[in-house]
């Protein structure tokens, strides 16, 4: 069995070093591919000295563009399974081995490990998609609210250890690189489930996840993540518009989401540095781009 790990990185050299150290302790990996999205922090120079790693360098096209390139390469190299992850997750030594114990089930197309953040379970995985009720979340049955002791079937996971069978890539293709960041993993899982594949969450397969902004105030966290909100609003709106099964889901669910951010920006702008009134039209543009299914990388004022 040929297993290729795909790691997408951008300007997080120290985290990447830790990630690759963990991968080197996982067997039986056939090879590791790092997609360097145009890092400027010395990542490229350091990777040039790593003789046991395949490096693919490109402009910063986001996580979705990174996984598109990495999975395309791994598929072309004949990988039977492709192990996808960002640079801020750290597989424990037996993580891959625990995932492999479920690969004999042919109907299983994707396997998902359990992620831990500072020793606590961290998950945004969920059981099923809601594509018909506009005033409820798209994500039904979040595992964060459950105690899960054994492998169970889910419908959505993240590109943080997602382990995908070659047959899935053959049938549904590669991630949508135009999403840039956010919802690319949800989109891929939805396509896989719609094609008839099962996704299994494997709690015995463990990887640790870095925690960011832990000491920041609410305003500081919001300010640092503000540029990402555009993609979050746009891409979630796109998913609802593209896959929603009635007009209400296609238009109202995304509208409800952007309205919340616009209200927060309107009322906090005079008192906090988190948002300004100038952010409101950009959030509205994100919603409009989503319903028009106009994707790709955008310029957003910092």
N, C-alpha and C positions, 0 to 999 in steps of 0.2 A: 504493500500500500504506500503510495506516494503522498506525503503530507507537506504542504508548503504554508508557512506562516507569513502573513502580510501585515506589516506594521506601517502606519501612516504617521509622519512626524512633521512638526513645524515649530522651530525655535524652542525646543525643550530638551536640550542635549542631556542634562543630568538625568531626567526621567527616562529618556531613550536608553541611556547606558544601563540603568537598572532593569528596564524592560528586557533588553537583549541578554543581560546576564541571567535573568529568569528563564528566558526561552532556551538558552544554551543548556539549561538543566532539565529540560523537558524532552523526553524521548517518546516515540521515535520520529522526530522531525527530519524530513529529508533536506529542507533548506529554509532559510529565512530571507524574505525580501523586505527591504525598507524603502518606502516611497517618501523621498525628501521633498516636501512641498516648498522648495525655495528658501530654506532656512538661512538666516543671516547671523547666527550666533556661534558659528564654528562647527555646526553639525556636519556639514559637507566635508570639511577637512578631517574631522575625526573618523567619519565613515570610510574615507579613502584608505585608512589604515587597517580596516577590519576585513581580513582576507576570507573569512568564512561566511560573509553576508553579501547578497546581491543588492545593489543600490540602484534605484531608479530616481533620477532627479528631474523635477519639472517645476513650473511656476506654481505659486500658491493657488490652487483651485479647490481648496477646502477638503474636508474629510471625504465627501462624496466623490470628488474627482480623484482623490488619492486611492480610495478603495477600488474605483473603476480601473485605474491603471494597474494596481497591484494584483487584483483578481484576474484581469485580462492576461497579465504576464504568467501568473500561476497556472491558469487554465491552459495557456499555450504550451507550458512546460509539462503538461500531462498530469497535473495534480488530481488525485482521487478525492482529496478533501483539502479545503482551504481554510486556514485559521486566521480570522481577521481581528485586528485590534488597534486601538490608538496607542500612543506612547505612554499614557498615564495609567496603564493597568499592568499588573505584575503576576503572571501565572505561577502558582506554587508548583513544586517539582513533580507532583503526580497529577496535575490538572489535565494534561492531555491524555494520560493513561485512563483516567476516569471517564473522559468523554468517549474515548475509543471503545469502551465496553458496550456502547449503545449503537455503534455504527452498523451492526449486523442486521438491524431492523430496516429493511429496504424502503419502507414507507416514510421513514424519518429522513428529512432533507436537511434540517438544521438542528444543531445542538447548541445549548447555551449554558455556560458555567454560572456558578454563583459568585457574585462580586461582594467583597467586604471592604468597608471604609472605616479605618481606625477600629477594626475588629467587629464592627456592626454590619449586619446585612444591608447592602445597598442594591436596590433593584427598582427599575421602572418597567419590568416585564409585566405582561398582562395576558389574560386568558382568551379574549375574543374581541372582535371589532364591532362597534355599533355604527352602522352606516344608514340607519333609518330614523333615529330619534334625535332631532337637532338640538334639544336643550339638555342633552346628556352627553358625557364625554365619549369620544371615539373609542377610548380604551376601557374595556369592561373587565372587571375582576383583576384588579392590580395585586400582584404578589406581595407588595409592600404591606398589605393589610392581612396577610395570611401566614400561617405557620406551615411551611413546606418541608417535609422530612424525607421525601423520596422523589424520584424522577416523575415529572408530570408534563402533560401536553399543554402548551401555551400557543399563543398566536403572534406574540411580538416580543422582540428582545433588541439589544443594542449591538452596534459594531464594537463591542468591548469583550471580545472573546468568541464572537459568533463563528461557529464551525460549520461550514457548508459543504454539502456533497456535490461532486462534479455534475451529476445529473441535473441538479437544480439550475446551475449556471447554463447548462446546455438548453434547458427548457425555457427559462424566464429571462436569461441574459444577465447583464451586469447592472450594478447600481446606477441610478439616475444621477449622472455627474453634474447636471444642471442645478441640483438642489443646493450645492455648495456645502452648507452645514445645516443640521437639524432635519429630522424626519426622513433622511435617506435610508436609515435602517428600518423604520416603520414601513416605508414604501416597499422595501425589498421583502420584508416578512409578509406583507399583505399580498404581494404578487406570488410568493411561494405558497402560501396557504390557499390562495385562489386556484393555484395550479394543482392542488390536491396533496401537497406535501405536509408532513407533520413537523412541528417544532417541539423539541423536548428540552425542558429546563432540568439541569442535572446539579442538584445542590451539593453533591459530594465533590464535584470538580470546582476547585476554589482558585480565585485570583483576587489580589488586593488592588484597590483603586485609590489614587492620590486624591486628597481633599484640598480644594482651593478656597481662598478668600475666608478662611475660618476665623480670622481675627478682625475682619473688616466690619464696619458698621453697615446698616442697611443701605444708606446712601452710597457708600463706597462700592458695595457689591453691585448695586443697580447701575452705577456709572460705568464700572468696568465691563459689565455684560450688555450694556445698552445697544452696542452695534449688533450684537447677536439677536436681539429681540426682533429686528427687521426680518431676519431669515426664519425665526421661529413663527412669527405671525404669517408671513408669506407662504411658507412651506406647509404649515398646518392647514391654512386656507386652501392651498392647492390640493392637498390630500382629500379634504372634504368635497371640494368641487369636482375633482377627477373621479373619485370612487363613490361619492354619495349616491344613494338610490332614490332620492327625491329632491325636489327643488329646495326644500327647507334646509336639509343638510348641506346641500351644495352652496347655499348663500348665507343662511342665518347663523350656522355654527361658527363660521369664520368671522362673521360680523360681531357676534357676541364676544369673541376672543379679542378682537382689536379694540372694541369699545371699552373693555376693561382697562387696557393699557392707556388709551387716550384719556380716560377719566382720571386715572392715577397721575398721569403727566400734568393734566390741567390743574388739579388741586394741590399737587406737591411742588410744582415749579416755583411758586413764590417763596417757599420755605426751605427747600432742599436743593442740593446740587445734583441729585440723582437724575432729574429730568428737567427739560426746559419746554416752554410752549412751542418752540421750533421743532420739537420731536413729533408733535401731533400730526402734521401733514406727512411726515415720513412713515409713521405707523399706518396712516390711511393709504398711502401708496403701496405699502406691503400687502394690505388686504386686496386692493385693486389688482395688483400684479398676480396675487394668488388666484383670484376668480378668473382672470384672463389667462392663467397658466403661463405667465411670462416669467421664466426662471433665469438662472445664471447668476454670476457674481455682480454685486452692485457696489457703488460708492456710497458710504454713509458717513456723515460728519461725526467726528469723535467728540 
